């Protein structure tokens, strides 16, 4: 029976054990991220749909209900009834719309990460990632500009194929611009945190220096 013990500290066995543990760790981290994203989607998607439906319902109410109300002035606030109902329905609609947008932004981040990874844009230095996406935007514009007129020459389906190509390119451009915005925001946030840490550390060092001077 072979002996797998490493009492002598064999570096070959140690290196393979280290590689195995690293692979297992990265695999478990990846599974955890996928699970968290799946739970986030299952939690936010129904809420997004519900908030959008409620937004549409209150928009319809604000359009059709106020004109049916009589021209009655509410005493004390001197506002007509149909105007008050319209304001209330619009406020409620905006609340549901804001709630829908918060969920949509989170889902948009998840979708953007998934698509950019499929396109080969991996997690890397922020400035390099933004520069790469700018190049991708230029490439998409050039390709769509060159291909769309050629597709229009195809009989019967040329217009539709050209339109699909244009909208697909536009979607990619919007995706890249959104991801660039996230990247720039992250760069600014990191710089702001670094500056805040620097100011805090400077003040702490100054206080320590003053305390040392007074004690001496």
N, C-alpha and C positions, 0 to 999 in steps of 0.2 A: 504494500500500500504506500503511495507516494506521500512524502512529508512536506506539507505546505507551510510549516512554521518558518519564522524568520528570526531565529534566536541570534544568528550571527550578524544581523543587520545587513542582509544582502541588498545593495543599492538597486539592483534590477527589479527585485520584488517590491521594494519601497516605491520606486518610480511608477510602477504599474498600478500599485494600490492608490497612489496619489492621483493618477490619471482617472482611475475608476471612480474615486470619490468626487472628483471635479465634474466628471460627466454626469454622475448621479445627482449632484447638487444643481447643475444647470438644467437638467431635465425636470427636476422637481420644481424649480423656480418657474420654468416655462409652463408646466402643467398648472401651477397655482395661478399664474397670470391669465391663462386661458379660462380657468374656472371662474376667476373674479370677473373677467369680461363677460362671460356667459351669464353670470348672475346679474351683472349690471344691466345687460340688455333685457333679460327677462323681467327685471324690476322696473326699468324706465320706459320700455316700449309701450306696454299697455297704458301707463300713465300719460305718455305723450299723446297717444291716440285719443284717450278720454278728454284731455285738456283741449285738443284741437276740435273735437266734436262740440264741446261746451262753448268754445270760442265761436264756432260757426252758428250754433243755436242762438247765442245772445246777440250776434251780429244780425241775424234774421229778425229777432225780436226788435232790435233797435231800428230796423228799416221799416217794418210793417206795423208794429203796434202803436208807436207815438202818433202817427197821422190819424188813427181811428179815435183818439181821445178828444173829448170836447175842449174848447178853449176856456179852460177854467184856471183861474189864478189861485195858487196855493197861498192862503193867508199867512202872514208872518214872514215869509221869505220872498213874496212878490215874484214868483216864478210860475209860468204856465205849466199845467200838468204834463202835457206831452213833452215839454223841454226837460222837466225833471226826470220823467221816465227814460227819456233818451240818454241823459247824463248817467243815470244809475246803470242802465244796461251797458253803456260803453265802458264804464269803470269796471264792471264785473267781467266784461269781455277782455279788457286789457290785463286784468289779473290772471285769467286763464291763459291768455297768450304768453305772458311772461313766464308762467309755470311751464308751458309747453316749450318755450325757447331754452330754458335751463336744461331740460331733459334732452332737447335736440342738440345742444352744444356738446353734452357729454357723449351722446351717441355718435355725433359727428366726429369727435376726437377718436373714438374707437374705430369707426369706419375709415377715417383718414389713415390711422396707423396700419390697419390691415391692408389697405390698398397700396400705400407707399412701400410696405414690406414686400408685397407681391410684385411691385415694379422694381424691386432691387434696391430701394433706398433704405439702408439700415441705420440703426442708431450710431451716430458718429458726431464729430465736432460740429457745433451748431452752425458756425459760419460756413464750413465746408458743405454742410447739408443744404443751407439756403442757396449757396452759389450753384450747387448741382441742380436744384429745382428751378432756378432761373434759366439755366441752360436747357432744361427739359421744356420749359414754357416756350422758349425760342424755337426749339425743334418742333414742338407740336404746332405752333403757328405756321412755320414754314411748310410742314407736311400737309396740314389741312389746306393751306393756300394753294399748294401745288396739286393736291389730289381732288379736291372738291370740283373744280372746273372740268376735270377729266371725267369724273363720274356723271356729270350732267349730260355728257354726250351720249350716254347709254339710253337707248329707246325705252319708253314706258316707265322704267324704274329709276332712271338717272336722277331725276329731281329728288326722289325720296332718299336714294343712297347718298346724294350730296348733302341733304339736310341732316341725315343721321350722322354723317361724318363731321359736319360742322358742330352739331350739338354735343357729340362725343368729345371732340377737341375742346369745346368750351367747358364741358364738365371737368376734364382733366386740368385745364388752366385754372378754374375756380378751386379745384382741390389743391393744386400746388400753391396758389396764392394764399389759401387758408393755412396751409402747413407752414409757409414762409412767415405768415403773421404770428403763428404760434411760436416759431423758432425765434423771431425777433423779440417777442414778448419774454421768452425765457432768457434770452441774452440780457435784456434790460433788467429783468428781475434779479438775475445772478449778479450783475454789476451793482445794482442797488443794495443787495444784501452784503456784497463784499465791501462797499463803501460804508454801510452802517456798521459792519463788524470793525472796520478800520477806525472809524470815529469812536466807537465804544472802547476799543483797545487803547487808542491814544489817550482818551480821557482817563481810563483806568491806570495807564502807565504814569500819567501826569499826577494823579492822586497818590499813587504809590511813591513817586519821587518826592512830592511835597511832604508826605507822612514821614519818609526817611530823613528828609532835611530837618524837619521839626524835631524828630527824635534824637538826631545827632547834635 
